[in-house]
Amino acid sequence: MSAKPVKLRQYLQALGYGTRREVEALLAEGRVTDAEGEALYVDDEVGEGAPVRGGHRLPHAAIRVDGALLDPPHGLLVAMHKPIGVTCSTKDPGRVVYDLLPARWKAREPIVSPVGRLDKDSSGLLLFTDDGQLLHRLTSPKHHQPKVYRATLAEDLRGNEAALFAAGSLLLEGETKPLLPAAFEALGPREARLTLHEGRYHQVRRMFAATGNAVLTLHREAIGGLRLDALGLAAGAWRRLAAEERALLGH
């Protein structure tokens, strides 16, 4: 929460609780209260310290809507185990990742956005945040945030993949800038693990296509030091990251 007090109506609107008129209706109906159940009003504020002109000024944690705690404040960071068949978009003919999150989060200002993407046919660790600076730090190649993928392939590995991907000279079809070096580990004749430091469109699939192979399944195991298997998330599940988990991302 910002150190500067914010009008309660504006704060609730930014958290996705509705349009200006919808939030004003919540307040008028007495559905927004403090922790003791006392109704709050449109000119009350969210922040610390006493208000300048009467009314109420409460911290985020002391406000309730329909008796429930407020959604997390700005700076949200969430991990999801994205399942196959779900698209990283706000709109799609099929299921989208926002169908798995609280509906209000899509209406937050700023929106809770995926940190990078996984295509519809891929699964694994997917992060979300409403913090634009944090999103940039987690996705920019300049910050060298490693992302680990496990792929199963249509054909046997050739044996030259490790050298090719580590060279830093591989050009994907239609591009003029070579890929950054990527680490490669063979896990079996048709299974491999890749560690990337960038996130181009369909990058893992296109890298293997450059070797004459095709990816059948793709699963993101980790981002930075944060491993999906350590989070205990079933496919489709999500949760906010604790401080020690955020630290694994360098944040």
Contacts in CASP RR format, 6 or more apart in sequence:
PFRMAT RR
TARGET T0000
AUTHOR 0000-0000-0000
METHOD contacts of the structure
MODEL  1
MSAKPVKLRQYLQALGYGTRREVEALLAEGRVTDAEGEALYVDDEVGEGA
PVRGGHRLPHAAIRVDGALLDPPHGLLVAMHKPIGVTCSTKDPGRVVYDL
LPARWKAREPIVSPVGRLDKDSSGLLLFTDDGQLLHRLTSPKHHQPKVYR
ATLAEDLRGNEAALFAAGSLLLEGETKPLLPAAFEALGPREARLTLHEGR
YHQVRRMFAATGNAVLTLHREAIGGLRLDALGLAAGAWRRLAAEERALLG
H
1 46 0 8 1.000
1 47 0 8 1.000
1 59 0 8 1.000
1 60 0 8 1.000
1 73 0 8 1.000
1 74 0 8 1.000
2 74 0 8 1.000
3 47 0 8 1.000
3 48 0 8 1.000
5 45 0 8 1.000
5 46 0 8 1.000
5 47 0 8 1.000
5 48 0 8 1.000
5 51 0 8 1.000
5 57 0 8 1.000
6 14 0 8 1.000
6 45 0 8 1.000
6 46 0 8 1.000
6 47 0 8 1.000
7 42 0 8 1.000
7 43 0 8 1.000
7 44 0 8 1.000
7 45 0 8 1.000
7 46 0 8 1.000
8 27 0 8 1.000
8 32 0 8 1.000
8 40 0 8 1.000
8 41 0 8 1.000
8 42 0 8 1.000
8 43 0 8 1.000
8 44 0 8 1.000
8 45 0 8 1.000
8 46 0 8 1.000
8 63 0 8 1.000
9 20 0 8 1.000
9 23 0 8 1.000
9 24 0 8 1.000
9 27 0 8 1.000
9 42 0 8 1.000
11 46 0 8 1.000
12 18 0 8 1.000
12 23 0 8 1.000
12 26 0 8 1.000
12 32 0 8 1.000
12 65 0 8 1.000
13 19 0 8 1.000
13 20 0 8 1.000
13 23 0 8 1.000
13 109 0 8 1.000
14 74 0 8 1.000
14 108 0 8 1.000
14 109 0 8 1.000
15 70 0 8 1.000
15 71 0 8 1.000
15 73 0 8 1.000
15 104 0 8 1.000
15 108 0 8 1.000
16 71 0 8 1.000
16 104 0 8 1.000
16 105 0 8 1.000
16 107 0 8 1.000
16 108 0 8 1.000
16 109 0 8 1.000
17 23 0 8 1.000
17 26 0 8 1.000
17 65 0 8 1.000
17 104 0 8 1.000
18 26 0 8 1.000
18 104 0 8 1.000
18 107 0 8 1.000
24 42 0 8 1.000
26 32 0 8 1.000
26 65 0 8 1.000
27 39 0 8 1.000
27 40 0 8 1.000
27 41 0 8 1.000
27 42 0 8 1.000
28 42 0 8 1.000
30 39 0 8 1.000
30 40 0 8 1.000
31 65 0 8 1.000
31 66 0 8 1.000
32 39 0 8 1.000
32 40 0 8 1.000
32 63 0 8 1.000
32 64 0 8 1.000
32 65 0 8 1.000
33 39 0 8 1.000
33 40 0 8 1.000
33 63 0 8 1.000
33 64 0 8 1.000
33 67 0 8 1.000
34 40 0 8 1.000
34 56 0 8 1.000
34 58 0 8 1.000
34 62 0 8 1.000
34 63 0 8 1.000
34 64 0 8 1.000
35 62 0 8 1.000
35 63 0 8 1.000
35 64 0 8 1.000
37 64 0 8 1.000
37 67 0 8 1.000
40 56 0 8 1.000
40 58 0 8 1.000
40 63 0 8 1.000
41 55 0 8 1.000
41 56 0 8 1.000
43 55 0 8 1.000
44 51 0 8 1.000
44 55 0 8 1.000
44 56 0 8 1.000
44 57 0 8 1.000
44 58 0 8 1.000
45 51 0 8 1.000
45 55 0 8 1.000
45 56 0 8 1.000
45 57 0 8 1.000
45 58 0 8 1.000
46 57 0 8 1.000
46 58 0 8 1.000
46 59 0 8 1.000
46 60 0 8 1.000
46 63 0 8 1.000
47 57 0 8 1.000
47 58 0 8 1.000
47 59 0 8 1.000
47 60 0 8 1.000
48 57 0 8 1.000
48 59 0 8 1.000
49 57 0 8 1.000
50 57 0 8 1.000
51 57 0 8 1.000
60 70 0 8 1.000
60 73 0 8 1.000
61 69 0 8 1.000
61 70 0 8 1.000
63 70 0 8 1.000
64 70 0 8 1.000
71 102 0 8 1.000
71 104 0 8 1.000
71 105 0 8 1.000
71 108 0 8 1.000
72 240 0 8 1.000
74 130 0 8 1.000
74 131 0 8 1.000
75 129 0 8 1.000
75 130 0 8 1.000
75 131 0 8 1.000
75 134 0 8 1.000
76 105 0 8 1.000
76 112 0 8 1.000
76 128 0 8 1.000
76 129 0 8 1.000
76 130 0 8 1.000
76 131 0 8 1.000
76 240 0 8 1.000
77 127 0 8 1.000
77 128 0 8 1.000
77 129 0 8 1.000
77 131 0 8 1.000
77 134 0 8 1.000
77 240 0 8 1.000
77 241 0 8 1.000
77 246 0 8 1.000
77 251 0 8 1.000
78 101 0 8 1.000
78 112 0 8 1.000
78 127 0 8 1.000
78 128 0 8 1.000
78 129 0 8 1.000
78 238 0 8 1.000
78 239 0 8 1.000
78 240 0 8 1.000
78 241 0 8 1.000
79 125 0 8 1.000
79 126 0 8 1.000
79 127 0 8 1.000
79 128 0 8 1.000
79 226 0 8 1.000
79 228 0 8 1.000
79 231 0 8 1.000
79 233 0 8 1.000
79 238 0 8 1.000
79 239 0 8 1.000
79 241 0 8 1.000
79 245 0 8 1.000
80 97 0 8 1.000
80 100 0 8 1.000
80 101 0 8 1.000
80 125 0 8 1.000
80 126 0 8 1.000
80 127 0 8 1.000
80 128 0 8 1.000
80 233 0 8 1.000
80 236 0 8 1.000
80 237 0 8 1.000
80 238 0 8 1.000
81 123 0 8 1.000
81 124 0 8 1.000
81 125 0 8 1.000
81 126 0 8 1.000
81 228 0 8 1.000
81 231 0 8 1.000
81 233 0 8 1.000
81 234 0 8 1.000
81 235 0 8 1.000
81 236 0 8 1.000
81 237 0 8 1.000
81 238 0 8 1.000
82 88 0 8 1.000
82 97 0 8 1.000
82 118 0 8 1.000
82 122 0 8 1.000
82 123 0 8 1.000
82 124 0 8 1.000
82 125 0 8 1.000
82 126 0 8 1.000
82 220 0 8 1.000
82 235 0 8 1.000
82 236 0 8 1.000
83 123 0 8 1.000
83 235 0 8 1.000
83 236 0 8 1.000
84 120 0 8 1.000
84 121 0 8 1.000
84 122 0 8 1.000
84 123 0 8 1.000
85 95 0 8 1.000
85 120 0 8 1.000
85 121 0 8 1.000
86 95 0 8 1.000
86 96 0 8 1.000
86 97 0 8 1.000
86 99 0 8 1.000
86 100 0 8 1.000
86 120 0 8 1.000
86 236 0 8 1.000
87 94 0 8 1.000
87 95 0 8 1.000
87 96 0 8 1.000
87 97 0 8 1.000
87 119 0 8 1.000
87 120 0 8 1.000
88 96 0 8 1.000
88 97 0 8 1.000
88 114 0 8 1.000
88 116 0 8 1.000
88 117 0 8 1.000
88 118 0 8 1.000
88 119 0 8 1.000
88 126 0 8 1.000
89 96 0 8 1.000
89 97 0 8 1.000
90 96 0 8 1.000
90 98 0 8 1.000
90 106 0 8 1.000
90 111 0 8 1.000
97 114 0 8 1.000
97 126 0 8 1.000
97 128 0 8 1.000
98 105 0 8 1.000
98 106 0 8 1.000
100 236 0 8 1.000
100 238 0 8 1.000
101 112 0 8 1.000
101 128 0 8 1.000
101 238 0 8 1.000
105 111 0 8 1.000
105 112 0 8 1.000
105 128 0 8 1.000
106 112 0 8 1.000
108 130 0 8 1.000
110 130 0 8 1.000
110 132 0 8 1.000
111 130 0 8 1.000
112 128 0 8 1.000
112 129 0 8 1.000
112 130 0 8 1.000
113 128 0 8 1.000
113 129 0 8 1.000
113 130 0 8 1.000
113 132 0 8 1.000
113 135 0 8 1.000
114 126 0 8 1.000
114 127 0 8 1.000
114 128 0 8 1.000
115 126 0 8 1.000
115 127 0 8 1.000
115 128 0 8 1.000
115 129 0 8 1.000
115 135 0 8 1.000
115 138 0 8 1.000
115 139 0 8 1.000
115 223 0 8 1.000
116 126 0 8 1.000
116 127 0 8 1.000
116 139 0 8 1.000
116 199 0 8 1.000
117 126 0 8 1.000
118 124 0 8 1.000
118 126 0 8 1.000
118 218 0 8 1.000
118 220 0 8 1.000
119 202 0 8 1.000
119 205 0 8 1.000
119 218 0 8 1.000
121 217 0 8 1.000
121 218 0 8 1.000
122 217 0 8 1.000
122 218 0 8 1.000
122 219 0 8 1.000
122 220 0 8 1.000
123 217 0 8 1.000
123 218 0 8 1.000
123 219 0 8 1.000
123 220 0 8 1.000
123 235 0 8 1.000
124 219 0 8 1.000
124 220 0 8 1.000
124 221 0 8 1.000
124 228 0 8 1.000
125 220 0 8 1.000
125 221 0 8 1.000
125 222 0 8 1.000
125 223 0 8 1.000
125 226 0 8 1.000
125 227 0 8 1.000
125 228 0 8 1.000
125 231 0 8 1.000
126 220 0 8 1.000
127 138 0 8 1.000
127 223 0 8 1.000
127 249 0 8 1.000
128 238 0 8 1.000
129 135 0 8 1.000
129 138 0 8 1.000
134 251 0 8 1.000
137 143 0 8 1.000
137 145 0 8 1.000
137 251 0 8 1.000
138 145 0 8 1.000
138 223 0 8 1.000
138 249 0 8 1.000
138 251 0 8 1.000
139 145 0 8 1.000
139 199 0 8 1.000
141 180 0 8 1.000
141 197 0 8 1.000
141 198 0 8 1.000
141 199 0 8 1.000
144 197 0 8 1.000
145 197 0 8 1.000
145 223 0 8 1.000
145 224 0 8 1.000
145 249 0 8 1.000
146 195 0 8 1.000
146 196 0 8 1.000
146 197 0 8 1.000
146 222 0 8 1.000
146 223 0 8 1.000
146 224 0 8 1.000
146 225 0 8 1.000
147 195 0 8 1.000
147 196 0 8 1.000
147 197 0 8 1.000
147 199 0 8 1.000
147 220 0 8 1.000
147 222 0 8 1.000
147 223 0 8 1.000
147 224 0 8 1.000
148 193 0 8 1.000
148 194 0 8 1.000
148 195 0 8 1.000
148 220 0 8 1.000
148 221 0 8 1.000
148 222 0 8 1.000
148 223 0 8 1.000
148 224 0 8 1.000
149 193 0 8 1.000
149 194 0 8 1.000
149 195 0 8 1.000
149 196 0 8 1.000
149 204 0 8 1.000
149 218 0 8 1.000
149 219 0 8 1.000
149 220 0 8 1.000
149 221 0 8 1.000
150 187 0 8 1.000
150 191 0 8 1.000
150 192 0 8 1.000
150 193 0 8 1.000
150 218 0 8 1.000
150 219 0 8 1.000
150 221 0 8 1.000
151 191 0 8 1.000
151 192 0 8 1.000
151 193 0 8 1.000
151 194 0 8 1.000
151 204 0 8 1.000
151 208 0 8 1.000
151 215 0 8 1.000
151 216 0 8 1.000
151 217 0 8 1.000
151 218 0 8 1.000
151 219 0 8 1.000
152 190 0 8 1.000
152 191 0 8 1.000
152 215 0 8 1.000
152 216 0 8 1.000
152 217 0 8 1.000
153 190 0 8 1.000
153 191 0 8 1.000
153 192 0 8 1.000
153 208 0 8 1.000
153 213 0 8 1.000
153 214 0 8 1.000
153 215 0 8 1.000
153 216 0 8 1.000
154 190 0 8 1.000
154 213 0 8 1.000
154 214 0 8 1.000
154 215 0 8 1.000
154 216 0 8 1.000
155 190 0 8 1.000
155 212 0 8 1.000
155 213 0 8 1.000
155 214 0 8 1.000
156 189 0 8 1.000
156 190 0 8 1.000
157 186 0 8 1.000
157 188 0 8 1.000
157 189 0 8 1.000
157 190 0 8 1.000
157 192 0 8 1.000
157 213 0 8 1.000
158 211 0 8 1.000
158 213 0 8 1.000
159 186 0 8 1.000
160 211 0 8 1.000
161 184 0 8 1.000
161 186 0 8 1.000
161 192 0 8 1.000
161 208 0 8 1.000
161 211 0 8 1.000
162 184 0 8 1.000
162 185 0 8 1.000
162 186 0 8 1.000
164 170 0 8 1.000
164 210 0 8 1.000
164 211 0 8 1.000
165 179 0 8 1.000
165 181 0 8 1.000
165 182 0 8 1.000
165 183 0 8 1.000
165 184 0 8 1.000
165 194 0 8 1.000
165 207 0 8 1.000
166 181 0 8 1.000
166 182 0 8 1.000
166 183 0 8 1.000
166 184 0 8 1.000
167 181 0 8 1.000
168 178 0 8 1.000
168 179 0 8 1.000
168 180 0 8 1.000
168 181 0 8 1.000
169 178 0 8 1.000
170 178 0 8 1.000
170 179 0 8 1.000
170 207 0 8 1.000
170 210 0 8 1.000
171 177 0 8 1.000
171 178 0 8 1.000
171 179 0 8 1.000
172 179 0 8 1.000
172 200 0 8 1.000
172 203 0 8 1.000
172 206 0 8 1.000
172 207 0 8 1.000
172 210 0 8 1.000
173 206 0 8 1.000
173 209 0 8 1.000
173 210 0 8 1.000
175 200 0 8 1.000
179 198 0 8 1.000
179 200 0 8 1.000
179 203 0 8 1.000
179 207 0 8 1.000
180 196 0 8 1.000
180 197 0 8 1.000
180 198 0 8 1.000
181 197 0 8 1.000
182 194 0 8 1.000
182 195 0 8 1.000
182 196 0 8 1.000
182 197 0 8 1.000
182 207 0 8 1.000
183 194 0 8 1.000
183 195 0 8 1.000
184 192 0 8 1.000
184 193 0 8 1.000
184 194 0 8 1.000
185 192 0 8 1.000
185 193 0 8 1.000
185 194 0 8 1.000
186 192 0 8 1.000
187 193 0 8 1.000
193 221 0 8 1.000
194 204 0 8 1.000
194 207 0 8 1.000
196 203 0 8 1.000
196 204 0 8 1.000
200 206 0 8 1.000
204 215 0 8 1.000
204 218 0 8 1.000
205 214 0 8 1.000
205 215 0 8 1.000
205 218 0 8 1.000
208 214 0 8 1.000
208 215 0 8 1.000
220 228 0 8 1.000
221 227 0 8 1.000
221 228 0 8 1.000
221 229 0 8 1.000
222 228 0 8 1.000
223 249 0 8 1.000
224 248 0 8 1.000
224 249 0 8 1.000
224 250 0 8 1.000
225 248 0 8 1.000
225 249 0 8 1.000
226 241 0 8 1.000
226 245 0 8 1.000
226 248 0 8 1.000
226 249 0 8 1.000
231 239 0 8 1.000
231 245 0 8 1.000
233 239 0 8 1.000
241 249 0 8 1.000
END
